[in-house]
Amino acid sequence: MKLKTLILLAVLFSISTTAFGQKEPVKTPGVPNKPANVTKLEITPSAAKTPTVQKILAKYVQAIGGKATNEKIKSRIMKGTVELAPMGVKGTFEGFAAAPNKSVTTMSLTGIGEIIEGFDGSTAWSVNPISGNRVKQGEELAQTKIIYNFYREINLDKLYQKMELKGVEKVGANDAYVVVGTPDNLPPETFYFDTENGLLLRQDMTLTSPEVKTPTKTFFEDFRDVDGVKLPFKTRTTLPQFEVITIFTEIKHNAAVEAAKFAKPKE
């Protein structure tokens, strides 16, 4: 059961990180809350010969099309294929998303069946043959809010109270700035930004569910321009047990998506 849960988490994350990820505040036990009208970003200065975190993030926003162009996108429809290597599990998916933070994804995986995951902006729900129909709570809900917010990529500088530049590492043949962001009530996440073009090449995080938590590494590849926004059409999410390869075959922007599509199904 834990392995199947990991498969589900990894597939959903691989699909979702192309389009989502902004974080909403979550209270951390034992940590005093800041006033609601105050946003503070604590950033550790980098070495003199490297850019600051602010400059790295600003370059990333420009690399994916700029803030204004991204904000013109109000909805996204995605289709594609999924493969679990070396397990031989394959499938297809279709996803709908709408600003500011609504999403629903339907997947069909061989040997597993049809899986539907949704978020209406407040309630995250799942319909699948692995864990049954349920509503997400606690850390799992907090992580869903991070993954499914529509404008994540242009707001990374507002999502974490602390962001630290840890140095430069290789991601494949490319040099990348390593930036660690610490969200509330969840483990830190690590971002790897290409030192030359500014794009996000890799993201490390811990996926969570009621049954299991596991570290993942997601690699973003095959960047293409869609309506002025640069998106990865291929992602590879590696876990200790397997790798999820997601290929996007179609991405459309600003098509009409009814709000009812994101609602939790009636039982």
C-alpha positions in Angstrom: 0.0 0.0 0.0 2.8 2.4 0.8 4.4 1.8 -2.6 1.2 2.6 -4.4 0.7 5.7 -2.3 4.2 6.8 -3.3 3.4 6.2 -7.0 0.3 8.4 -6.7 2.1 11.2 -4.9 5.0 11.2 -7.3 2.8 11.2 -10.4 0.6 14.0 -9.1 3.7 16.1 -8.1 5.3 15.6 -11.5 2.2 16.9 -13.3 1.5 19.7 -10.9 4.9 21.3 -10.7 4.6 22.4 -14.3 1.9 24.9 -13.4 1.5 25.4 -9.7 3.2 25.8 -6.4 2.5 29.0 -4.5 2.4 28.7 -0.8 -0.3 30.1 1.5 0.6 30.8 5.2 0.3 27.8 7.5 0.6 28.2 11.3 3.7 26.5 12.8 3.2 25.2 16.3 5.4 27.0 18.8 6.4 29.8 16.4 4.8 33.2 17.0 2.6 34.5 14.1 3.6 37.7 12.3 0.9 40.3 11.9 -1.3 39.5 9.0 -0.5 42.7 7.1 3.3 42.2 7.4 5.3 40.1 4.9 8.9 39.6 5.8 11.4 37.7 3.6 14.6 36.8 5.4 17.3 36.2 2.8 20.9 35.1 3.7 23.4 37.2 1.7 25.5 35.3 -0.8 29.2 35.4 -1.4 30.5 38.6 -3.0 31.1 37.0 -6.4 27.7 35.5 -6.7 24.2 37.2 -7.1 21.8 37.6 -4.3 18.8 35.4 -3.9 16.6 38.3 -5.0 18.6 38.6 -8.3 18.4 34.9 -8.9 14.7 34.9 -8.4 14.2 38.0 -10.6 16.2 36.4 -13.4 14.0 33.3 -13.1 10.8 35.3 -13.5 12.3 37.0 -16.6 13.4 33.6 -18.0 9.8 32.2 -17.8 8.3 35.3 -19.6 8.1 38.0 -16.9 5.5 38.8 -14.3 3.1 40.7 -16.5 3.0 37.9 -19.2 2.4 35.2 -16.6 -0.4 37.2 -14.9 -2.3 37.3 -18.2 -2.7 33.6 -17.9 -5.9 32.8 -16.0 -6.4 29.1 -16.7 -4.5 26.1 -18.0 -5.5 22.8 -19.6 -2.9 20.0 -19.8 -2.8 16.6 -21.4 0.0 14.1 -21.4 1.5 10.7 -20.7 3.1 9.2 -17.6 5.6 6.3 -17.2 7.0 4.7 -14.1 10.5 3.4 -14.7 11.6 0.6 -14.4 8.2 -0.7 -13.3 6.5 -0.6 -16.7 3.5 1.3 -15.5 2.1 3.7 -18.1 -0.8 6.0 -18.3 -2.4 9.3 -19.4 -3.6 12.4 -17.7 -5.7 15.5 -18.2 -5.6 18.5 -15.9 -7.5 21.7 -15.5 -6.3 24.7 -13.5 -7.6 28.2 -12.8 -6.2 31.2 -11.0 -5.7 31.8 -8.2 -5.5 28.2 -6.9 -8.0 25.7 -8.3 -7.0 22.4 -9.9 -8.3 19.0 -10.9 -6.4 16.2 -12.5 -7.7 12.9 -13.9 -5.2 10.1 -14.5 -5.6 6.5 -15.9 -2.7 4.2 -14.9 -2.3 0.6 -16.0 -2.6 -1.8 -13.1 -3.9 1.0 -10.8 -7.0 2.5 -12.4 -8.5 6.0 -12.6 -7.4 8.6 -10.1 -8.9 12.0 -9.7 -7.3 14.7 -7.5 -8.8 18.1 -6.9 -8.4 21.4 -5.0 -11.2 24.1 -5.0 -9.1 26.7 -3.3 -9.9 25.5 0.3 -10.8 21.8 0.2 -8.4 19.2 -1.3 -9.9 15.9 -2.2 -9.0 12.6 -3.8 -10.9 9.8 -5.6 -8.8 6.8 -6.2 -8.6 3.0 -5.9 -5.5 3.1 -3.6 -6.8 5.0 -0.6 -10.5 5.5 -1.5 -12.4 8.8 -1.5 -11.1 11.2 1.1 -10.5 14.9 2.0 -6.9 15.9 2.8 -5.9 17.4 6.1 -2.9 18.7 8.1 0.5 18.7 6.4 -0.9 17.0 3.3 -3.4 19.9 2.8 -0.6 22.4 3.5 1.5 20.8 0.8 -1.4 20.8 -1.6 -1.8 24.5 -1.2 1.9 24.9 -2.1 1.7 22.8 -5.2 -1.6 24.0 -6.6 -1.5 27.8 -6.4 -1.5 29.1 -10.0 1.0 31.9 -9.8 3.7 30.2 -7.8 6.6 30.8 -10.2 6.4 34.6 -10.2 6.0 34.8 -6.4 8.7 32.7 -5.0 10.2 35.7 -3.2 7.0 36.0 -1.2 6.5 32.4 -0.3 9.3 31.7 2.2 10.3 33.6 5.3 13.8 32.4 4.8 15.7 31.7 1.6 19.4 30.9 1.5 21.9 30.6 -1.3 23.9 27.5 -0.5 26.3 27.7 -3.5 26.6 26.3 -7.0 26.2 22.6 -8.0 25.9 20.7 -11.3 22.6 19.6 -12.6 23.6 17.5 -15.5 26.0 19.5 -17.6 24.7 22.8 -16.3 25.9 24.9 -13.3 23.0 25.9 -11.0 22.6 28.2 -8.0 21.3 26.2 -5.0 18.6 28.1 -3.1 17.0 26.5 0.0 13.5 27.9 0.9 12.0 27.1 4.3 8.2 27.0 4.3 6.0 27.0 7.5 5.2 23.7 9.0 6.8 21.7 6.2 10.3 20.5 5.4 12.7 22.8 3.4 12.7 22.8 -0.3 15.7 23.2 -2.5 15.7 24.9 -5.9 18.4 24.7 -8.6 18.5 27.7 -11.0 20.6 27.6 -14.1 23.4 30.1 -13.7 23.3 31.1 -17.4 19.6 31.3 -18.4 17.9 31.4 -15.0 15.5 28.5 -15.5 14.6 26.1 -12.7 16.4 22.9 -13.5 15.6 20.8 -10.4 13.6 20.9 -7.2 14.0 18.7 -4.1 11.3 18.3 -1.5 9.6 15.8 0.8 6.2 14.5 -0.4 3.8 13.8 2.4 0.6 11.7 3.0 -1.0 10.1 6.0 0.9 6.9 5.3 4.3 8.0 4.2 6.8 10.8 3.7 9.6 10.5 1.1 12.3 12.7 -0.4 12.0 13.4 -4.1 14.1 15.1 -6.8 12.3 16.5 -9.8 14.1 17.6 -13.0 12.6 20.0 -15.5 13.4 19.6 -19.1 12.3 20.4 -22.7 11.2 24.0 -22.0 8.9 25.5 -24.6 7.1 28.8 -25.1 3.3 28.7 -24.6 1.7 32.2 -25.1 4.9 33.9 -24.0 5.3 31.7 -20.8 8.1 29.2 -20.8 7.1 25.8 -19.4 8.8 22.4 -19.1 7.2 19.8 -21.3 9.1 16.9 -19.5 9.6 16.2 -15.8 11.4 13.4 -14.1 10.7 12.8 -10.4 13.1 10.3 -8.8 12.3 8.5 -5.5 14.3 5.7 -3.9 12.1 3.0 -5.4 11.4 4.3 -9.0 11.3 7.3 -11.3 8.2 9.0 -12.8 8.6 10.4 -16.3 5.9 12.9 -17.3 5.5 14.2 -20.9 3.1 17.0 -21.7 1.6 16.6 -25.1 -0.7 19.6 -25.0 -0.9 22.8 -22.9 -3.6 25.4 -23.5 -4.1 28.8 -21.8 -7.2 30.9 -21.0 -9.8 28.5 -22.1 -13.1 28.7 -20.1 -13.2 26.3 -17.2 -16.3 26.1 -15.1 -15.9 26.4 -11.3 -18.0 23.3 -10.8 -15.2 21.2 -12.3 -13.1 21.7 -9.2 -15.8 20.8 -6.6 -15.5 17.7 -4.5 -17.8 15.0 -5.9 -20.9 14.2 -3.9 -20.8 10.9 -2.2 
